[in-house]
Every structure is written in structure tokens, then in C-alpha cells.
Amino acid sequence: MTYEQAEILSLKALSHVAGHEDILLAYLSLSGMTLEALRNSASAPATLASILDYFLQNEKRLMTFCRAENILPDQLAKARQFLPGGETIAAST
């Protein structure tokens, strides 16, 4: 996986969050972000990392997203390694 592939996958995850009001509201509540802040930082690497973390922290949420996008769950973990904080995750596994 490349950084560009990780970014594309992260943007798909963000699109999934934005397309499901219940998921969006849960993400905003958990992250402490406002909708406006999410809109303003949507392409920021740290925001994309946060979106991937949101899915990786809940297996049910992760599997629902992966089925919807027809991707393997390990792809999110691989993508996460390319975003801020990902090197810490990779080192601990």
C-alpha cells in the first residue's frame, strides 16, 4: 500500500461516515469535533487517521464498512500505518 492508496481508503471511510447520520453523530461525539470542524479538516492527514481509528476500534463498525466497500478489514490497518501516528501503531504490533 502507498500513501496515496491509504488516503483514498481513508476518504472512502470518511464518505461512509458522512453518508450515515447515526455513524456521523457517533463519530462527532467520540472525537469531540463539530460538523464544521470536520468539514474544514476533512482532507487533513490527522483527520483521516482519526476516521480510520474510529473504524478500527469497533469490529462491528469495521466489518459493516468493509462489506459496504468490498474491502478486506486488514486494509484499514495497513492504510492507518501511513497516516500520523501510524508508525506508533506499526511498532506496537
CYANA upper distance limits for C-alpha pairs under 8 A (distance plus 0.5 A):
  1 MET  CA      5 GLN  CA      6.57
  1 MET  CA      6 ALA  CA      7.33
  1 MET  CA     78 LYS  CA      7.62
  1 MET  CA     79 ALA  CA      7.49
  2 THR  CA      6 ALA  CA      6.72
  2 THR  CA     79 ALA  CA      8.49
  2 THR  CA     82 PHE  CA      8.11
  3 TYR  CA      7 GLU  CA      6.59
  3 TYR  CA     79 ALA  CA      8.06
  3 TYR  CA     82 PHE  CA      6.17
  3 TYR  CA     83 LEU  CA      8.28
  4 GLU  CA      8 ILE  CA      6.73
  5 GLN  CA      9 LEU  CA      6.68
  5 GLN  CA     79 ALA  CA      7.87
  6 ALA  CA     10 SER  CA      6.56
  6 ALA  CA     76 LEU  CA      8.46
  6 ALA  CA     78 LYS  CA      8.23
  6 ALA  CA     79 ALA  CA      4.80
  6 ALA  CA     80 ARG  CA      7.56
  6 ALA  CA     82 PHE  CA      7.06
  6 ALA  CA     83 LEU  CA      8.29
  7 GLU  CA     11 LEU  CA      6.64
  7 GLU  CA     45 PRO  CA      8.39
  7 GLU  CA     48 LEU  CA      7.88
  7 GLU  CA     79 ALA  CA      8.03
  8 ILE  CA     12 LYS  CA      6.77
  9 LEU  CA     13 ALA  CA      6.79
  9 LEU  CA     76 LEU  CA      7.93
  9 LEU  CA     79 ALA  CA      7.69
 10 SER  CA     14 LEU  CA      6.69
 10 SER  CA     48 LEU  CA      5.99
 10 SER  CA     49 ALA  CA      7.89
 10 SER  CA     51 ILE  CA      7.45
 10 SER  CA     52 LEU  CA      6.84
 10 SER  CA     76 LEU  CA      8.46
 10 SER  CA     79 ALA  CA      8.05
 11 LEU  CA     15 SER  CA      6.56
 11 LEU  CA     43 SER  CA      8.14
 11 LEU  CA     48 LEU  CA      7.44
 12 LYS  CA     16 HIS  CA      6.66
 13 ALA  CA     17 VAL  CA      6.79
 13 ALA  CA     51 ILE  CA      7.23
 13 ALA  CA     52 LEU  CA      7.49
 13 ALA  CA     65 PHE  CA      7.92
 14 LEU  CA     18 ALA  CA      6.62
 14 LEU  CA     42 ALA  CA      8.30
 14 LEU  CA     48 LEU  CA      7.81
 14 LEU  CA     51 ILE  CA      6.76
 15 SER  CA     19 GLY  CA      6.51
 16 HIS  CA     20 HIS  CA      7.05
 16 HIS  CA     65 PHE  CA      7.76
 17 VAL  CA     21 GLU  CA      8.00
 17 VAL  CA     23 ILE  CA      6.09
 17 VAL  CA     24 LEU  CA      5.59
 17 VAL  CA     27 TYR  CA      8.25
 18 ALA  CA     23 ILE  CA      8.19
 18 ALA  CA     24 LEU  CA      6.14
 19 GLY  CA     24 LEU  CA      8.18
 20 HIS  CA     24 LEU  CA      6.55
 21 GLU  CA     25 LEU  CA      6.51
 22 ASP  CA     26 ALA  CA      6.70
 23 ILE  CA     27 TYR  CA      6.58
 24 LEU  CA     28 LEU  CA      6.62
 25 LEU  CA     29 SER  CA      6.59
 26 ALA  CA     30 LEU  CA      6.59
 27 TYR  CA     31 SER  CA      6.38
 27 TYR  CA     54 TYR  CA      7.58
 28 LEU  CA     32 GLY  CA      6.12
 28 LEU  CA     33 MET  CA      5.65
 28 LEU  CA     34 THR  CA      6.71
 28 LEU  CA     35 LEU  CA      7.58
 29 SER  CA     33 MET  CA      7.59
 31 SER  CA     50 SER  CA      8.47
 33 MET  CA     37 ALA  CA      6.49
 33 MET  CA     38 LEU  CA      6.90
 34 THR  CA     38 LEU  CA      6.75
 35 LEU  CA     39 ARG  CA      6.70
 36 GLU  CA     40 ASN  CA      6.65
 37 ALA  CA     41 SER  CA      6.61
 38 LEU  CA     42 ALA  CA      6.00
 38 LEU  CA     47 THR  CA      8.18
 41 SER  CA     47 THR  CA      6.89
 42 ALA  CA     47 THR  CA      6.67
 42 ALA  CA     48 LEU  CA      7.51
 43 SER  CA     47 THR  CA      7.50
 43 SER  CA     48 LEU  CA      7.24
 44 ALA  CA     48 LEU  CA      6.83
 45 PRO  CA     49 ALA  CA      6.59
 45 PRO  CA     83 LEU  CA      6.46
 45 PRO  CA     84 PRO  CA      6.99
 46 ALA  CA     50 SER  CA      6.70
 46 ALA  CA     83 LEU  CA      7.46
 46 ALA  CA     84 PRO  CA      6.27
 47 THR  CA     51 ILE  CA      6.78
 48 LEU  CA     52 LEU  CA      6.89
 48 LEU  CA     83 LEU  CA      7.99
 49 ALA  CA     53 ASP  CA      6.63
 49 ALA  CA     80 ARG  CA      6.72
 49 ALA  CA     83 LEU  CA      6.10
 49 ALA  CA     84 PRO  CA      6.95
 49 ALA  CA     85 GLY  CA      8.25
 49 ALA  CA     86 GLY  CA      8.43
 50 SER  CA     54 TYR  CA      6.62
 51 ILE  CA     55 PHE  CA      7.19
 52 LEU  CA     56 LEU  CA      6.60
 52 LEU  CA     76 LEU  CA      7.09
 52 LEU  CA     77 ALA  CA      8.43
 52 LEU  CA     80 ARG  CA      6.89
 53 ASP  CA     57 GLN  CA      6.47
 53 ASP  CA     80 ARG  CA      8.12
 54 TYR  CA     58 ASN  CA      7.63
 55 PHE  CA     59 GLU  CA      7.84
 55 PHE  CA     61 ARG  CA      6.27
 55 PHE  CA     62 LEU  CA      5.28
 55 PHE  CA     65 PHE  CA      8.42
 56 LEU  CA     62 LEU  CA      6.52
 56 LEU  CA     76 LEU  CA      7.83
 56 LEU  CA     77 ALA  CA      7.70
 57 GLN  CA     62 LEU  CA      8.41
 58 ASN  CA     62 LEU  CA      6.55
 59 GLU  CA     63 MET  CA      6.49
 60 LYS  CA     64 THR  CA      6.65
 61 ARG  CA     65 PHE  CA      6.76
 62 LEU  CA     66 CYS  CA      6.64
 62 LEU  CA     73 PRO  CA      7.37
 63 MET  CA     67 ARG  CA      6.54
 63 MET  CA     73 PRO  CA      7.30
 64 THR  CA     68 ALA  CA      6.71
 65 PHE  CA     69 GLU  CA      6.68
 66 CYS  CA     70 ASN  CA      6.04
 66 CYS  CA     71 ILE  CA      5.50
 66 CYS  CA     72 LEU  CA      6.66
 66 CYS  CA     73 PRO  CA      6.50
 67 ARG  CA     71 ILE  CA      7.15
 71 ILE  CA     75 GLN  CA      7.56
 72 LEU  CA     76 LEU  CA      8.36
 73 PRO  CA     77 ALA  CA      7.80
 74 ASP  CA     78 LYS  CA      6.75
 75 GLN  CA     79 ALA  CA      6.52
 76 LEU  CA     80 ARG  CA      6.51
 77 ALA  CA     81 GLN  CA      7.22
 78 LYS  CA     82 PHE  CA      8.01
 79 ALA  CA     83 LEU  CA      7.81
 80 ARG  CA     86 GLY  CA      5.93
 81 GLN  CA     85 GLY  CA      7.93
 81 GLN  CA     86 GLY  CA      4.27
 81 GLN  CA     87 GLU  CA      6.16
 81 GLN  CA     89 ILE  CA      7.28
 81 GLN  CA     90 ALA  CA      6.65
 82 PHE  CA     86 GLY  CA      6.29
 82 PHE  CA     87 GLU  CA      7.87
 83 LEU  CA     87 GLU  CA      8.48
 85 GLY  CA     89 ILE  CA      7.28
 86 GLY  CA     90 ALA  CA      6.65
 87 GLU  CA     91 ALA  CA      6.61
 88 THR  CA     92 SER  CA      6.86
 89 ILE  CA     93 THR  CA      7.05
